[in-house]
Amino acid sequence: MSQALQHDNSDVTAYVVDVARAARTASAAMARATTAQKNRALHAIAAAIEAAHEDIFAANRADLERARAQGLEAALLDRLELTPARHQAMAAGVREVADLADPIGAISDLDYRPSGIQVGRMRVPLGVVGIIYESRPNVTADAAALCLKSGNAAILRGGSEARDSNQAIAACVRAGLQAAGLPGDAVQVLETTDRAAVGILLAQAEYVDVIVPRGGKGLIERVSREARMPVIKHLDGVCHVFLDDDADDDKAYRIALNAKTQRYGTCNTMETLLATPAAAARVFPRLFAAYRAAGVELRGCERTRALDGDVAAAGEDDWYEEYLAPILAVRVVDDLDQALEHIRRYGSQHTDAIVTENYPRARRFLAECDSSSVMVNASTRFADGFEYGLGAEIGISTDKFHARGPVGLEGLTSQKWIVLGDGHVRE
């Protein structure tokens, strides 16, 4: 970091504005970059990440030691850690994005009008994408790859807890861009950890076209409140699994166990289990034993506690809670109607699932559950860009405009109308 960034707020402002201005300049080069150029950069980035594994792990260890000393909670430590498997997945994710079809320049719905002109739509980059995130250093590679392939420039602002990891990965990204003849400023990771930098970045509507926050509710609420440009976001991941009367018992057990225990600190982890009385009587004894063996604390309604007296009483706040921890709220509901009513009242429109062999009720759940991902007989943990075939994802959106659900390449693009004529004039 330069000495100037350590002086006062005016220096931080000047630095962030310079970064934003450089990103705007780089975005023009990215918009005209060929698919071959972008793919060369992506493969070079993946190779650099693999080659720099010792530097990346050393940086990550330094971040983890500092975070533990500061008392960072377990869920955030889990997100911060780069295991060998996550390091390999980072490089593999970049290569997977290179293998995806390039959306830029695709023309759709081209049709002749009565006047003789042809009218259609062309997919184009958004321009400059700002991404503000916490803990997960792999987001640096994921975001860089998706923004690069979709023809955008990116400004990344990671959390201070991951500063060394992010800079080590950023060096690999810059090397890959330059190896492909693309501007290094196409992906910039803010070097300053000054908290004022976030507010300054959110004010740069002249240079930044969209902001994507990834992190805790406090961060996302702040970004939504202060941003002068559009925001792609979700606030909470209060995800549900509903076990219907006609659920297959083995499927219900596997799905409900996986949705909660496969990983606790993610936004697509189940936080509330719903079941009809018949399904609860059949599945809860086996399922609750597995939860307890995994160390999951159960908090239930009175009907749940009548089936198992060792379940703690759930309060009203538990139905709204995104625990990101081995805690699960459990409620017995009368039927599909009451399950849908519960999800509408307490859910966050993120990801919800039904387990059933009843086709009409499955179709009703798909139609009436108003979430960004709705699943039948599958774990909520599948709500993920990799699993959906998008390559790495930039985040998950629960908004209803522009992008919804996991945001991949197409979510980082827009469309413009194009008109093709041959000297046509309007009569």
Buried (B, 14 or more C-beta within 10 A) or exposed (E): EEEEBEEEEEBBBEBBBEBBBBBBBBBEBBBEBEBEBBBBBBBBBBBBBBEBBEBBBBBBBBBBEBBEEEEBEEBBBBBBBBEEEBBEBBBBBBBBBBEBEBBBEBEEEEEEEEEEBBBBBBBBBBBBBBBBBBBBBBBBBBBBBBBBBBBBBBBBBBBBBBBBBBBBBBBBBBBBBBBBEBBBBBBBBBBBBBEEBBBBBBBBEEBBBBBBBBBBEEBBEBBBEBBEBBBBBBBBBBBBBBBBBBBBBEBBBBBBBBBBBBBBBBBBBBBBBBBBBBBBEBBBEBBBEBBEEEEBBBBBBEBBBEBBEEBBEBEEEBBBBBBBBBBBBBBBBEEBEBBBEBBEEBBBBBBBBBBBBBEEBBEBBEEEBBBBBBBBBBBBBBBBBBBBEBBBBBBBBBBEEBBBBBBBBBBBBBBEEEEEEEEEEEE
